[in-house]
Amino acid sequence: MYRTIWQTNTKTKLALLTHFYQSPVGQMKESAASEISFLLNDVKQIENGAVSASINLVNCIFLFLAASSYVFYLNWQVGAVFVLTSLLPLFVPKLFAKKLQSNTKRWSQSNQQTTEQVTDAVHGAETIVSYQAEKAFLRFIKTLVDRTEKYYYHYNFDRVSVNICADLFMIFANLLPVFLGGLLVLNGQLSVGSLLAAFMAAGSITSPLMNAISYFSYYNQIKSTEPIIEHLIQQTTNESDPTLSAQPSLPQMTKLSLQDVTIKQNQRSIFAHLNLAVTAGQKILLIGESGAGKTTLLKTLMGELTPSQGQVLVNDQAGLTVDTSQFAYVQQDANLFDLSLRDNLTLFQDFTDAEIEKSLLESQLASILEQRGLDFVIGPKGDKLSGGQRRRVEMARALLHKRNWLIVDEGLGSLDAATAKLLHESMMQLPMTLIDVEHQVPQAWYEDYDQVLELANGQLQIRN
């Protein structure tokens, strides 16, 4: 049974994560928290079964009331002895405490690691999908979930073994009241029938009471997951291995254009009748005040937002889909994972060490490669790296995956002047199209770009 639960949990979690990766990019961040809770908490609660818990709860209460009333009706002294001796097996778990604690710790540590990595996989979904690394990441998550479920299986196996030992101990513990009851029978104080009846009924006093407490706790936890059960039924798949739909083949993008584009949100115009053309290989700087609509413009250019008016042209043609697989997106908060430097770059896809090292060298990360190596674990969100290093790791990832278009959204923000200058110089040397969106940069850098555009009052103005 536990192996079935193990396999079902692994399959269900992977199916849900697959469904999440297939969601529209704009919805991923909005639903990330609920998806994490659903994947790691609600599925485990559903496993226990609300119907089973409620039926067992009623059954235990009935058995407890019936058995205790009957035993004390026969002889309250004998009943008290049976109840006290039946409590002795409760001390059996203490004899196995060290082993149980060890197994619990092993499962807990594995579960914590799985939780952290699944959380990373959800929060970093946009990056994973943009690099088409869903299948590779799902294989990695499957390994973690499978290991955690295996440890959970062994933990439950040991727990059941303790219960079996407790049952055996109960058999021996019951010999004492039987012996005392036999003396009462010999002295004529108790009939043989009453002794046998009390013996048979005593076990139905304490066990149902303890089980009732457990089932009541289960029932209260599961009651809140009823809406989630319906959600689970709608979103999981019956396939043995979740797979992702094939991506259509799209043409190489040599030019992206916005033609007479207007974007409105909540009846407010972000920008109107805007025109922009970016040719492959160019280095473009887009500046503007906070709230000017720079990120909205980027999302429109990348095909994530549909214009209220106008159109996005690919290679000067209308009706073509923007190929997001050709973009690499670097944000102020880098999308990095609590994994090795190698895994952060490859996203579990196949690359040689030579290819990985080349991308690091081209991104000005030779020092970290020499000092730490590819197996260096960079910490949650890359917190063992500096701000500049985190952004350069994302650039190295783009180079490794041969992305032709690099989008940098406030990538220089929050960096000190020296680090920002080094990162700027690194970006200028990258062999790809660059659209660098910043609040502001030193005017001396303007000459490094092919175009410098400022977005203000819903219009683009040329600054160089």
N, C-alpha and C positions, 0 to 999 in steps of 0.2 A: 504493500500500500504506500509506504513512504517513498519507494522508488518512483511510483506513479506520480505522486505529488511533486517530487523533485523534477521529473521530466516535464510535467504540466506547467510548473512555475517558470522553468527556463523558457519553454516554448511561448507561454503567454507574454512574458516580459519582452521577449524579442519581437513578438508580433506587434505589441503596443509601441515599442521604440521605432519599428519599421513604419508604422502608421504615422508617427510623429514626424519622421524624416520626409514623408510624402506630403506633409501639410504645406500650404503656401508659406513662403519665406516670411512674409509680414506677420503671420500668426504665431510663429515659433516662440518669440520672446514673450508674447502676451500669455501663452498657455504653458510656459516652461515650469513654473512652480507647481501647478496642478498636475502636470504630467509626471513630475518627479514623485510627488506624494502618491499618485495613483500607481506608479510602477513599483515603488519600494514599500508601501504601507498597505494600501487598500487591497491589492491582490492577495497578500498574506492573510488579511482578515476574511476575505471572501472564501479562502481555502477552508476555513473551519466550518462554514455552513450555518446559516441562521436557522434554518428549519430543524436541522439535527440538534442544535444547541437547545432550542426551545422545547422540543419533544423530550429530550433527555432531562431537562430541568424539571418538567412536570412529573416525569416518571420517578426521579430521585426523591422529590418531596413526598410523593405518595408512599413510596417504599419506606422512607424514614418514619413517617407518622404511623403507618400500619405496624411495622416491626417493633418500634419502641413501645407502642401501646400494648401489644400482645405480650412481649417479654415481661414487662412490669406487672401485667395482669397475672401471669403465671407465678412469679416470685420476684419481688423487687430486689432481694439480696443477691439471688443468682443472676438476675439481670444486670445489676451493678457490676458484678465480677466480670461478666462477659464483656460489658462495654469497656471497662478499664483495661482488660487484657487485649482487646481488639485494637486498642490505641498504641500498643507496644510497637507494631510494625512501622509506625510513623518515624521511629528513630533509625530505621534501616538506612535512609538516604544519607544520614550523617556518616555512616561507615564508608560510603562511596563518595564522600564530598569532594575529595581532592581530584579524583578522576573526572567527576562531573564538572568541576570548576575548570579543569584543564580543557575539556572538550568545549565547554561554553566559551572560554576565552578564545580558542582557536576559531570557532564559528563567528564570534563577535568581531574579531579582527578582520576576518575575511569579509564579513557582511559590511563592515565599515569601509573597507577598501572598495568593495563593489558599489556601495552607496555613493562614495566620492566620485568614482569613475562614471557611473551612470548619470550623476548630476552634471559632471563635465560634458558628457556626451549630449545631454539635453541642452545645456547652456551654449555649447559650441556647435549646435546643430547647423547653423547657417554656414559656418566654415566647413564642416564635414560635407554638407550637401554641395557646396560650391566647388569643392575639390573632388566630387563624385567618389567619396571614400566611405559611403554608407555600408556597403557590403563588408569591407575590411574592418570597419569599426564594429559592426554587428558580430563578426567572428571573435573579435577581442572581448566584447561584452559577454558573449556566450561563454567564453572560457571562464571569465570571472563568476558569472551567475552559476554556471555548472559546478564550479569548485565550491562556492558558498552553499549551494543546495546539497552537495555531497557531504560537507561538514555538518550541515543541519540534519542530514539523514543519520550520520553516525552519532550525533548528539541525541537524537530521538531514540536511536537503537539502544544506547547506554541507559537512557532514562527508562525505557521499557524494561530493560534487563533489571534495573533496580526495583521496578514495580513487581517483577516476577519473584525476585528475592524476598520482597516484602510479603508477597502472598505465601511463599513457602514458610517464612518466619511466622506468619499468622497461624499456619497449621500447627506449628509447635507451640505457639503461644496459647492456642485453644486447649492444649492438653491439660493445662493447669486448672481451668474452670471445670473441665470434664472430670478431672480427678476429684476436685472438691465436691462437684455435684454428685459423683458416685458415692462419696462418703455420706452425703445427705440422704441418698437413696437407701443405703444400707441401714442408716439410722431411722428410716421410715419418715423422714421429714420432707421428702420429695419423691414423686412418682417417676418411674423411668420415662414414661411418655412426656411428662412435663419437662424433664431434663433434655430429652431429644428435641422437643419443640423449641425450648429456649436456645439450644445450641444452633439450630438451623436459622432461627430468626435474628440472632445477635449480629451476624455479619451484615444484615440488611439495615443496621442502624447507623453505624459510623460512615461506611463507604458511601451510601447515598447522600448523606449530609455533606461530606467533603466534595463529592462530585457536583452537588447542586450549587455550591458556592462557585466552583470553576465554570460551570455551564452558564450561570447567571452573569458572570463577568464577560464571557464570550458573547452572550446574547446582546448585552448593552453595547459592546464594541461594534458588532456587526449590524445592529439596527440602523446605524448612521450611514451604512454603505449601500443601502437598497438602490438609490439612484445610480450608484457607480456600477452595480451589477448589470443594469441595462446598458450602460455605456460600454462595459466590457463585451457584452454579447454583440453589440453593433460593430465594434472596431477590431476584434480579434479575427484571425484567419484560421481555417482548418488545415492549411498546408503544413507539411512536416517541417519544412525549412522556409522561413520568410524570405522572399526575394523582392527585388525592387523592379519596377517597370523599366524597360529599356528606354534610354534617352534618344530622341530623334537626332539624326545627323543634320547639323546646321553649317552654313558656309562660314569660312574664315572671315572675320570682321576686319575690313580695311578702313572703314569709316563709320562713325556714328553721328547722327544729326538730330537736332530738335527743330521742327519746322512749325512756326507760328503756334507754339505750345502754351496753353493756359492751364494752370492747376488751381482748383478751388477746394478748400476744406472747410466744412461747416459754414458754407455760404460766403466764406472769405477768400479772396483771391490772393494766392501766395505769389504768383507771378503771372503775367499776361502777355500773349503774343511774343513769346521769347524764341529766339533763334540761336542755335549753337551748332558748330561742326567741329568734330575732333577726328583727325586723320591718324591712322596707325603710325607709331613711332614718335609722335609729338609729345612734348612735355608741357602740360597746361597747369597753370596756377589759378585757382578760383578763390577769391577772398570775399569777405563780407561780415557784417556784424552778426551777433547771435540772433537767431530768429529771422534772418533775412531769407531763408529758404534754401540754403546751400545743400543740406542733406536731402531735402525734397527733390531738388534738381538732379542730384546724383541718382536717387532711386528711380526717377523718371527716365533718365538716360540708360539705366541698367535694366529697364523693363519691369521694375517692381511696382510702379505706379502707372495707371492709365491716365493720360491727359484728359482734362475736361473738354479741351479743344485742341486741334492740331494733331500732329503725329510724330512718332519716332521713326527715323529712316535708318536702315542698315544697308551700307554700301550704296547709298542714294536710292534705295528701293523701298517703297511702302509695302506693308503687309508681311515683311520678314520678321521672324522672332529674334529678339536679342539673345544671343548665346551666352548665358551667364557662366558657363563653364570656362569661358576665356578670361574671366575676371578674377583678380585677387583683391581682397578687400582688407585694408589695414585701418583699424579704428584706434581711438585714444585708449580704450580698454582692450588690450590685445586678447584675441581668442586663443589662449594656450591651455594646455592640459597638464595635470599632475602626472606626467610621464617623462620618459627619457627625452633628451634632445633629438635623438634619432626618430622616435615615434611621433614627436610633435611635428617633425618635418615630413615624414612619409605618410602619416595617418594610416599606418599599417598596410600600405601598399608597397609593391616591390620596387626597390631602388637599390643600386649598389652603393657601398661605402664611398667609392670614388665620386659618384654623382652627388651624394649628400655633402661630402667635404667641399666639392667644387662650389655648390650653392652657398655654403657658409663663407667661403673665401670671397666670393663675389659680393656678399652682403657685409663685408668688413667684420666678420666674426672669427677671424683667424685665432685671436687670443683665447677665446672661450673653447675653441676646438683643441688648441694645444694644452691648455691648463686643465680642462675638465673632461674632454672626450665626448664621444657620441652617446655614451650610456649614462651621462650625467642627468639625474632626475631634477627637473627645473622647479618643482614645487607647484602648489595650487595656483593657477592663473600665472605661472611663471614668476612667482614672488622671489625666487633665488637669483633672478636676473635684474639688471637695472632697467629703467624705463626705455632707454634707447636700445638696449639689447633685445628687449621683448619685441619691439617693432621690427628690428632687423631680422629676428627669427621668422617673423611673418613674411618678410620680404624674401628670405632664403627659401621658405616654403613655396612661395609663388614661382621663384626661379626653378626650383626642383621639379615642380609640376608643369613647367613650361607654359605658364600663363602669359598671355600677350599684353593684357591690359591691367595695370596696377592702379587701384583706386585708394587714395589715402585720405581718410576723413578725420581731420584734426589730429593727424599723427604726430605733429610737433608740439601739440598743446601739452602743458604741464611739465615740459622738459626745460632744464636750465639752458642758457644760451649756448654754452660750449657743446653740450650733447645734441641740441637741436641742429647746430651747424654741421656736426659730423654726420647726423642722420640725413640732413638735406644733401650733403655731398654724396652720400651713398646712393640716395634715390636718383640723383642726376646721372650716375654711372650705370644704372641698371638698363639692360638691353630690352626695354619694353615701353609701351605707351604708358604715360603717367598723367593722371589727373589728380592733382594735389589740392585738397580743399582745406583752407586754413582761415582762422579768424584774422590773422595778420602775420606777415613775415617782414624781416628787414628789407627795405627798398633796394638795397644793394644786390639782393638775390634775384630781382626781377629779370635781369639780363640772362640768367641761366635758363629761363623758360622760353618756349616758342611763343606762348601767349600768356598774358596775365589779365584776368577778367575779374571785375568786381560786380557782385550782385547787390543791388541796392534799390529799394522802392519797386521791386518786382521787375527790374530791368538789368541787363548785362551791359557793362561799360568796359571798354578796352583801356588797360593801364600801361601798356608798353608797345 
